[in-house]
């Protein structure tokens, strides 16, 4: 590892704040983006892992090795899953960002600041009610959060009322920070966070609590992107960490635009499969930030596809086919990357190449985990040969009413219908009336294209169920909860904290 100041010198960045020798905070001052944006997405995840982050890091290293100025923009790891089953989010093997332990845990304190700001709102709501309730708050719709997998916080009693915590990455505060581009944006979006209603259904916002300036002080440093490096001393910007199954699942607008202003190619990833992270990236973040990827890399592993086919690759490859069909709507520049393992056979690889030929797609073998900067050379060379993207697809018009948007989303999941109870319908009607022009964030299981994690591979003509709906008015989107989704994970029986040894 070389000190981060050497990386900053190569990027001609003079305005920074050091966090030790190998991490720093920098800021995006509105420089015009010049580079091309590459989005890395994946098939539906399995217990084996697919390697989007590893591919993104390896691709940056390989691009730089062939003389292309490339940088990555990645999400910050959530500390809860680090000690749970999922683990960290810094890559692996020789495709790694460092210092990995610090990044996986406290990093530069961003998640703590976001958690604190979120819970300060909750405390001020309670205090406003306690001190006479001048705002007339009758129903609170704002939740506390914590960056720990703690299932006991899913249902708690506070002030005699049942409520719940969500993990910090699922909070609206995380989305507000990630989807704000300037301090002025952040101020406006913080003020528009909905916290409750009066008895006659009048909305109460954070700005009504006179809290916005205090929140800006808390979030001032967390709003600035962080910069670290790969094992090969290539720059990686790391900022915000929303989960893709319950949020929009990609790094901040600021960090992506900063990467585009500093490089010829900026590599970013969207969490989980294209049905969760990539669709939300394209539908939500790209609209908000006026961005669009020039190339989309669809990452897969043979072992994961076999899992989708109950051991049969010829059956499981249908999951990959769904994601090809899905992403081909959005781009003319789609590449399949096989995250190759040593036990992958030529016959297995040829099955995927045959599917690539069917859709006239290049299939690249990526071995960055084992070979580092040499592992994504094929993928890197294919990307720089890509012509300009000729597609720009939108699932729905933002001016469509909410029910039309839901119907169009249904087609993206190959569902037969989307149903909901009368109680949920009433919520949808209220949201439709009061929140025109907002995109939709579908909160569902990442393990299936459907809202049922047991329906693997490529299910079709099934029913999806909206179980709840709410508006994140500060972040600027409507959340549709589908199926049984937990916004506060729990620790597993074989969690990582049992394996960790302090050294």
C-alpha positions as CSV (number, residue, x, y, z in Angstrom):
1,X,0.0,0.0,0.0
2,X,1.1,3.5,-0.7
3,X,-0.2,6.5,1.3
4,X,-3.4,8.0,0.0
5,X,-1.6,11.4,-0.6
6,X,0.2,9.7,-3.5
7,X,-3.1,8.7,-5.0
8,X,-4.4,12.2,-4.5
9,X,-1.3,13.7,-6.2
10,X,-1.9,11.5,-9.3
11,X,-5.5,12.8,-9.5
12,X,-4.4,16.4,-9.0
13,X,-6.6,16.7,-5.9
14,X,-5.3,19.3,-3.4
15,X,-8.4,19.8,-1.2
16,X,-8.8,16.8,1.1
17,X,-9.0,15.7,4.7
18,X,-6.9,12.7,5.8
19,X,-8.2,9.9,7.9
20,X,-4.9,8.2,8.8
21,X,-2.4,7.3,6.1
22,X,-4.6,5.4,3.6
23,X,-8.0,7.1,3.6
24,X,-9.2,10.6,2.9
25,X,-12.3,12.7,2.3
26,X,-12.7,14.7,-0.8
27,X,-15.5,16.7,-2.3
28,X,-17.3,17.1,-5.6
29,X,-17.4,20.8,-6.5
30,X,-19.5,20.4,-9.6
31,X,-16.7,19.7,-12.1
32,X,-18.2,18.6,-15.4
33,X,-18.2,14.8,-15.8
34,X,-16.0,13.7,-18.7
35,X,-15.7,9.9,-18.4
36,X,-17.9,7.0,-19.4
37,X,-20.0,5.2,-16.8
38,X,-19.9,1.4,-16.5
39,X,-22.5,-0.3,-14.3
40,X,-21.8,-3.7,-12.9
41,X,-24.9,-5.8,-12.0
42,X,-25.6,-9.5,-11.6
43,X,-27.9,-12.4,-11.6
44,X,-30.1,-13.1,-8.5
45,X,-27.8,-13.8,-5.6
46,X,-27.3,-17.2,-4.0
47,X,-25.4,-18.5,-0.9
48,X,-22.3,-18.9,-3.1
49,X,-22.0,-15.2,-3.9
50,X,-21.6,-13.7,-7.4
51,X,-18.7,-11.1,-7.0
52,X,-20.0,-7.8,-8.3
53,X,-17.7,-5.8,-6.0
54,X,-14.7,-8.0,-6.8
55,X,-15.4,-7.6,-10.5
56,X,-15.7,-3.9,-10.2
57,X,-12.4,-3.6,-8.4
58,X,-10.7,-6.0,-10.7
59,X,-12.0,-4.1,-13.7
60,X,-10.6,-0.8,-12.4
61,X,-7.2,-2.5,-11.9
62,X,-7.2,-4.1,-15.4
63,X,-8.3,-0.9,-17.1
64,X,-5.5,1.0,-15.5
65,X,-3.0,-1.7,-16.4
66,X,-3.8,-1.3,-20.1
67,X,-3.3,2.5,-19.7
68,X,-6.9,3.6,-19.3
69,X,-7.6,6.2,-16.6
70,X,-10.3,4.4,-14.5
71,X,-11.8,4.9,-11.1
72,X,-14.5,3.1,-9.1
73,X,-17.4,4.4,-7.1
74,X,-18.6,1.8,-4.6
75,X,-20.9,1.7,-1.6
76,X,-19.7,1.7,2.0
77,X,-20.1,-1.6,3.8
78,X,-22.7,-1.9,6.5
79,X,-21.2,-3.0,9.9
80,X,-24.3,-5.1,10.7
81,X,-23.8,-7.7,7.9
82,X,-20.0,-7.7,8.5
83,X,-20.6,-9.5,11.8
84,X,-23.6,-11.4,10.4
85,X,-23.8,-13.9,7.6
86,X,-23.1,-11.7,4.6
87,X,-19.7,-10.3,5.6
88,X,-17.9,-7.3,4.3
89,X,-18.0,-5.5,1.0
90,X,-14.4,-4.7,0.0
91,X,-13.9,-7.3,-2.7
92,X,-11.7,-10.4,-2.1
93,X,-8.5,-12.1,-3.1
94,X,-6.4,-9.8,-5.2
95,X,-9.3,-7.6,-6.1
96,X,-9.5,-5.7,-2.9
97,X,-9.8,-2.2,-1.6
98,X,-7.7,-1.3,1.4
99,X,-7.4,-0.9,4.4
100,X,-10.2,-3.5,4.3
101,X,-10.7,-3.8,8.1
102,X,-11.2,-0.1,8.6
103,X,-13.5,0.2,5.6
104,X,-15.6,-2.7,6.7
105,X,-16.0,-1.4,10.2
106,X,-16.0,2.3,11.3
107,X,-14.4,3.7,8.2
108,X,-14.6,7.5,8.4
109,X,-17.7,7.6,10.6
110,X,-20.3,8.2,7.9
111,X,-22.7,5.5,9.0
112,X,-22.5,6.8,12.6
113,X,-23.3,10.3,11.5
114,X,-26.2,9.1,9.4
115,X,-27.5,7.0,12.3
116,X,-27.2,9.9,14.7
117,X,-28.9,12.3,12.4
118,X,-31.8,9.9,11.8
119,X,-32.3,9.2,15.5
120,X,-32.0,12.9,16.4
121,X,-35.1,13.4,14.3
122,X,-36.9,10.7,16.2
123,X,-35.9,12.3,19.5
124,X,-37.1,15.7,18.4
125,X,-40.4,14.3,17.3
126,X,-40.9,12.8,20.7
127,X,-39.8,16.0,22.4
128,X,-42.1,18.1,20.3
129,X,-45.0,15.9,21.5
130,X,-43.9,15.9,25.1
131,X,-43.4,19.7,25.2
132,X,-47.0,20.5,24.3
133,X,-47.3,19.1,20.8
134,X,-47.8,22.5,19.1
135,X,-47.6,20.8,15.7
136,X,-50.5,18.6,16.6
137,X,-48.7,15.3,15.7
138,X,-51.1,12.5,16.0
139,X,-49.5,9.7,13.9
140,X,-45.7,9.3,13.7
141,X,-44.4,7.5,10.5
142,X,-40.6,8.0,11.1
143,X,-38.5,5.1,12.4
144,X,-35.3,5.0,14.3
145,X,-32.3,3.0,12.9
146,X,-29.1,1.2,13.9
147,X,-26.2,-0.3,12.0
148,X,-26.4,-3.6,13.8
149,X,-28.3,-6.8,12.8
150,X,-30.7,-6.8,15.8
151,X,-33.9,-8.7,15.3
152,X,-35.1,-7.7,18.8
153,X,-35.6,-4.1,17.4
154,X,-38.1,-5.2,14.7
155,X,-40.9,-4.7,17.3
156,X,-40.4,-2.4,20.3
157,X,-42.6,-0.2,22.5
158,X,-41.7,3.4,22.9
159,X,-43.9,5.8,24.9
160,X,-46.6,3.1,25.0
161,X,-46.7,2.7,21.2
162,X,-45.4,-0.1,19.1
163,X,-42.7,0.9,16.6
164,X,-39.6,-0.6,15.0
165,X,-36.0,0.1,14.1
166,X,-34.6,-0.4,10.6
167,X,-30.9,-1.0,9.8
168,X,-29.2,2.3,8.9
169,X,-28.7,1.3,5.2
170,X,-32.5,1.0,4.8
171,X,-33.2,4.4,6.4
172,X,-34.5,7.4,4.5
173,X,-31.6,9.3,5.9
174,X,-29.1,7.1,4.0
175,X,-31.0,7.7,0.8
176,X,-31.2,11.5,1.4
177,X,-27.4,11.7,1.7
178,X,-26.8,9.5,-1.3
179,X,-29.3,11.2,-3.6
180,X,-28.4,14.8,-2.7
181,X,-25.7,16.4,-4.9
182,X,-25.1,19.7,-3.2
183,X,-25.5,21.2,0.3
184,X,-28.5,23.1,-1.0
185,X,-30.0,19.8,-2.2
186,X,-29.3,18.2,1.2
187,X,-30.9,21.1,3.1
188,X,-34.0,20.9,0.9
189,X,-34.3,17.1,1.1
190,X,-33.7,16.9,4.8
191,X,-36.5,19.5,5.4
192,X,-38.9,17.4,3.2
193,X,-38.6,14.2,5.3
194,X,-42.1,13.3,6.3
195,X,-42.3,12.5,10.1
196,X,-46.0,12.3,10.8
197,X,-49.6,13.5,10.4
198,X,-52.1,15.5,12.3
199,X,-55.6,14.1,13.1
200,X,-56.9,15.6,9.9
201,X,-54.1,14.0,7.8
202,X,-52.0,17.2,7.4
203,X,-48.3,16.2,6.8
204,X,-45.6,17.2,9.3
205,X,-42.1,17.5,8.0
206,X,-38.6,17.8,9.5
207,X,-38.6,21.5,8.5
208,X,-41.6,22.0,10.7
209,X,-39.4,20.8,13.6
210,X,-36.9,23.5,13.0
211,X,-34.1,20.9,12.9
212,X,-32.6,21.1,9.4
213,X,-29.5,23.2,10.4
214,X,-28.6,20.9,13.3
215,X,-28.8,17.9,10.9
216,X,-26.5,19.7,8.4
217,X,-23.9,20.1,11.2
218,X,-24.1,16.4,12.0
219,X,-23.9,15.3,8.3
220,X,-21.3,17.8,7.1
221,X,-18.4,15.4,6.9
222,X,-20.5,12.3,6.0
223,X,-21.7,14.2,3.0
224,X,-18.2,14.2,1.5
225,X,-17.1,11.1,-0.4
226,X,-14.2,9.0,0.8
227,X,-11.3,7.8,-1.3
228,X,-9.2,4.7,-0.8
229,X,-7.2,2.5,-3.1
230,X,-7.0,-1.0,-4.5
231,X,-4.1,-3.4,-3.8
232,X,-2.6,-2.1,-7.1
233,X,-2.8,1.6,-5.9
234,X,-5.7,2.6,-8.1
235,X,-8.3,5.0,-6.8
236,X,-11.7,4.0,-5.5
237,X,-14.3,6.4,-4.1
238,X,-16.5,4.9,-1.5
239,X,-19.7,6.7,-0.3
240,X,-23.1,5.8,1.2
241,X,-24.4,2.3,1.4
242,X,-28.1,1.7,0.7
243,X,-29.2,-1.9,0.5
244,X,-30.6,-2.8,-3.0
245,X,-33.5,-4.9,-1.8
246,X,-34.9,-2.2,0.5
247,X,-33.5,0.9,-1.0
248,X,-31.9,2.0,-4.3
249,X,-28.6,0.1,-3.8
250,X,-25.8,2.1,-5.3
251,X,-23.2,4.7,-4.2
252,X,-24.0,8.4,-4.0
253,X,-24.7,10.7,-6.9
254,X,-21.8,12.9,-5.7
255,X,-19.3,10.0,-5.7
256,X,-20.3,8.8,-9.2
257,X,-20.1,12.3,-10.7
258,X,-16.8,12.9,-8.9
259,X,-15.5,9.6,-10.4
260,X,-16.7,10.7,-13.9
261,X,-14.9,14.1,-13.5
262,X,-11.6,12.4,-12.6
263,X,-11.4,9.6,-15.1
264,X,-12.1,8.3,-18.5
265,X,-14.1,5.4,-17.1
266,X,-16.0,5.3,-13.8
267,X,-17.0,1.8,-12.6
268,X,-20.0,1.6,-10.3
269,X,-22.1,-1.3,-9.0
270,X,-25.7,-1.9,-8.2
271,X,-26.5,-4.3,-5.3
272,X,-27.9,-7.8,-5.8
273,X,-29.5,-8.7,-9.2
274,X,-30.6,-6.5,-12.0
275,X,-34.2,-6.9,-10.8
276,X,-33.4,-5.0,-7.7
277,X,-30.2,-2.8,-7.7
278,X,-29.7,-2.2,-11.5
279,X,-33.4,-1.4,-12.2
280,X,-33.5,1.1,-9.3
281,X,-30.2,2.6,-10.3
282,X,-31.5,3.2,-13.8
283,X,-35.0,4.3,-12.7
284,X,-34.2,6.3,-9.6
285,X,-30.6,7.5,-9.3
286,X,-30.1,8.1,-13.1
287,X,-33.2,10.2,-13.2
288,X,-32.3,12.1,-10.1
289,X,-28.6,12.7,-11.1
290,X,-29.2,13.1,-14.8
291,X,-26.8,10.1,-15.4
292,X,-26.9,7.1,-17.6
293,X,-24.5,4.1,-18.0
294,X,-22.6,3.8,-21.3
295,X,-22.0,0.1,-20.6
296,X,-23.6,-2.5,-18.4
297,X,-21.7,-5.6,-17.2
298,X,-23.9,-8.6,-16.2
299,X,-21.9,-10.7,-13.8
300,X,-22.6,-14.3,-13.0
301,X,-21.0,-17.5,-11.7
302,X,-21.6,-21.0,-12.9
303,X,-22.1,-22.4,-9.4
304,X,-24.8,-19.8,-8.7
305,X,-26.6,-20.6,-12.0
306,X,-26.5,-24.3,-11.1
307,X,-28.1,-23.4,-7.7
308,X,-30.9,-21.7,-9.6
309,X,-31.4,-24.9,-11.6
310,X,-31.2,-27.3,-8.7
311,X,-27.8,-28.5,-9.9
312,X,-28.7,-28.3,-13.6
313,X,-26.9,-25.5,-15.4
314,X,-29.1,-25.9,-18.5
315,X,-32.1,-25.1,-16.3
316,X,-30.4,-22.5,-14.1
317,X,-29.1,-20.5,-17.0
318,X,-32.7,-19.2,-17.5
319,X,-32.1,-16.9,-14.6
320,X,-29.2,-15.3,-16.5
321,X,-31.5,-15.1,-19.6
322,X,-34.1,-13.1,-17.5
323,X,-31.4,-10.5,-16.6
324,X,-30.2,-10.4,-20.2
325,X,-33.8,-9.6,-21.4
326,X,-34.1,-7.1,-18.5
327,X,-30.9,-5.1,-19.1
328,X,-31.2,-5.3,-22.9
329,X,-34.1,-2.9,-22.6
330,X,-31.8,-0.3,-21.1
331,X,-28.6,-0.6,-23.1
332,X,-27.1,-1.6,-26.5
333,X,-23.8,-2.2,-24.7
334,X,-24.3,-5.3,-22.5
335,X,-21.5,-7.7,-21.7
336,X,-21.6,-11.0,-19.7
337,X,-18.8,-11.5,-17.3
338,X,-18.3,-15.0,-15.8
339,X,-16.6,-14.8,-12.4
340,X,-14.6,-18.0,-13.0
341,X,-13.8,-20.6,-10.4
342,X,-11.2,-23.4,-10.8
343,X,-13.9,-26.1,-10.9
344,X,-15.7,-24.5,-13.8
345,X,-15.6,-26.8,-16.8
346,X,-15.2,-25.9,-20.5
347,X,-18.6,-27.5,-21.1
348,X,-20.2,-25.2,-18.5
349,X,-18.5,-22.1,-19.9
350,X,-19.6,-23.0,-23.4
351,X,-23.3,-23.3,-22.3
352,X,-23.1,-19.6,-21.2
353,X,-21.2,-18.6,-24.4
354,X,-24.0,-20.3,-26.4
355,X,-26.6,-18.1,-24.6
356,X,-24.4,-15.1,-25.3
357,X,-24.3,-15.9,-29.0
358,X,-28.1,-16.2,-29.0
359,X,-28.4,-12.6,-27.9
360,X,-25.2,-11.4,-29.8
361,X,-23.4,-10.7,-26.5
362,X,-19.7,-11.0,-25.7
363,X,-19.0,-13.4,-22.8
364,X,-15.7,-12.7,-20.9
365,X,-14.0,-14.8,-18.3
366,X,-12.9,-12.8,-15.2
367,X,-10.4,-14.2,-12.7
368,X,-9.6,-11.0,-10.7
369,X,-9.8,-12.8,-7.3
370,X,-6.9,-15.0,-8.2
371,X,-5.0,-12.9,-10.7
372,X,-5.7,-9.3,-9.7
373,X,-5.0,-6.7,-12.3
374,X,-4.5,-9.4,-14.9
375,X,-7.9,-11.0,-14.3
376,X,-10.2,-8.6,-16.1
377,X,-8.1,-7.8,-19.1
378,X,-10.5,-9.4,-21.6
379,X,-13.4,-7.5,-20.0
380,X,-11.5,-4.2,-20.0
381,X,-10.5,-4.5,-23.6
382,X,-14.1,-5.3,-24.7
383,X,-15.4,-2.3,-22.8
384,X,-13.1,0.2,-24.4
385,X,-14.1,-1.1,-27.8
386,X,-17.8,-0.5,-27.2
387,X,-19.5,2.2,-29.4
388,X,-21.8,4.8,-27.9
389,X,-24.9,3.4,-26.3
390,X,-28.0,3.8,-28.4
391,X,-30.7,3.0,-25.9
392,X,-32.3,5.0,-23.1
393,X,-35.3,3.2,-21.6
394,X,-37.7,4.3,-18.9
395,X,-40.0,1.8,-17.2
396,X,-42.7,4.5,-16.8
397,X,-43.2,8.2,-17.2
398,X,-42.8,10.0,-13.9
399,X,-46.1,11.8,-14.6
400,X,-48.0,8.5,-14.7
401,X,-50.3,7.9,-11.8
402,X,-49.1,5.5,-9.1
403,X,-51.4,2.6,-10.3
404,X,-50.1,2.9,-13.9
405,X,-46.5,2.8,-12.6
406,X,-47.3,-0.4,-10.6
407,X,-48.8,-2.0,-13.7
408,X,-45.7,-1.2,-15.8
409,X,-43.4,-2.5,-13.0
410,X,-45.3,-5.8,-13.1
411,X,-44.2,-6.4,-16.7
412,X,-40.5,-6.0,-15.7
413,X,-40.9,-8.9,-13.3
414,X,-42.9,-11.1,-15.7
415,X,-45.7,-11.2,-13.1
416,X,-49.3,-12.0,-13.9
417,X,-50.7,-9.5,-11.5
418,X,-49.9,-7.3,-8.5
419,X,-52.5,-7.4,-5.7
420,X,-53.0,-5.6,-2.4
421,X,-55.5,-5.4,0.4
422,X,-58.2,-2.7,0.8
423,X,-56.0,-1.2,3.6
424,X,-53.0,-1.0,1.3
425,X,-55.1,0.4,-1.5
426,X,-56.2,3.3,0.7
427,X,-52.5,4.1,1.4
428,X,-51.7,3.9,-2.3
429,X,-54.6,6.2,-3.1
430,X,-53.4,8.8,-0.5
431,X,-49.8,8.5,-1.9
432,X,-51.1,8.9,-5.4
433,X,-52.9,12.0,-4.5
434,X,-50.1,13.7,-2.5
435,X,-46.9,12.6,-4.3
436,X,-47.1,13.2,-8.0
437,X,-44.1,12.6,-10.1
438,X,-42.1,10.4,-7.8
439,X,-40.3,7.1,-8.9
440,X,-41.0,3.7,-7.3
441,X,-38.7,1.8,-5.0
442,X,-39.8,-1.9,-4.9
443,X,-38.7,-3.4,-1.6
444,X,-38.6,-7.2,-2.0
445,X,-36.5,-10.3,-1.6
446,X,-33.3,-10.2,-3.7
447,X,-33.1,-13.9,-4.0
448,X,-35.9,-14.2,-6.6
449,X,-37.2,-12.2,-9.5
450,X,-40.6,-12.5,-7.7
451,X,-41.5,-11.4,-4.1
452,X,-41.1,-15.1,-3.0
453,X,-37.5,-16.1,-2.2
454,X,-38.4,-19.8,-2.9
455,X,-39.2,-19.1,-6.5
456,X,-35.8,-19.4,-8.0
457,X,-34.6,-19.2,-11.6
458,X,-37.0,-17.5,-14.0
459,X,-40.6,-17.6,-12.6
460,X,-43.4,-16.2,-14.8
461,X,-47.1,-15.5,-14.5
462,X,-47.1,-15.4,-10.7
463,X,-48.8,-13.0,-8.3
464,X,-46.9,-10.3,-6.4
465,X,-48.4,-8.8,-3.3
466,X,-47.9,-5.2,-2.0
467,X,-48.0,-5.6,1.8
468,X,-47.3,-1.9,2.6
469,X,-46.5,1.4,1.1
470,X,-45.0,4.7,2.3
471,X,-43.4,7.8,0.9
472,X,-39.8,8.8,1.5
473,X,-40.5,12.4,0.5
474,X,-37.1,13.7,1.5
475,X,-35.3,11.1,-0.6
476,X,-37.9,11.6,-3.3
477,X,-39.5,8.2,-3.9
478,X,-42.4,5.9,-3.0
479,X,-41.6,2.6,-1.4
480,X,-43.7,-0.5,-2.2
481,X,-43.1,-3.4,0.2
482,X,-43.7,-6.7,-1.6
483,X,-43.9,-10.0,0.1
484,X,-42.2,-10.7,3.5
485,X,-39.2,-8.2,3.6
486,X,-37.3,-7.4,6.8
487,X,-35.8,-3.9,7.1
488,X,-33.9,-5.0,10.2
489,X,-31.9,-8.2,9.6
490,X,-31.0,-10.6,12.3
491,X,-27.8,-12.5,13.1
492,X,-27.4,-16.0,11.9
493,X,-26.6,-19.1,13.9
494,X,-23.2,-19.3,12.2
495,X,-22.5,-15.5,12.1
496,X,-19.1,-14.1,11.3
497,X,-18.6,-12.8,14.9
498,X,-18.0,-16.4,15.9
499,X,-15.1,-16.7,13.4
500,X,-13.4,-13.3,14.1
501,X,-10.3,-13.2,16.1
502,X,-8.7,-9.9,17.1
503,X,-5.1,-9.6,15.9
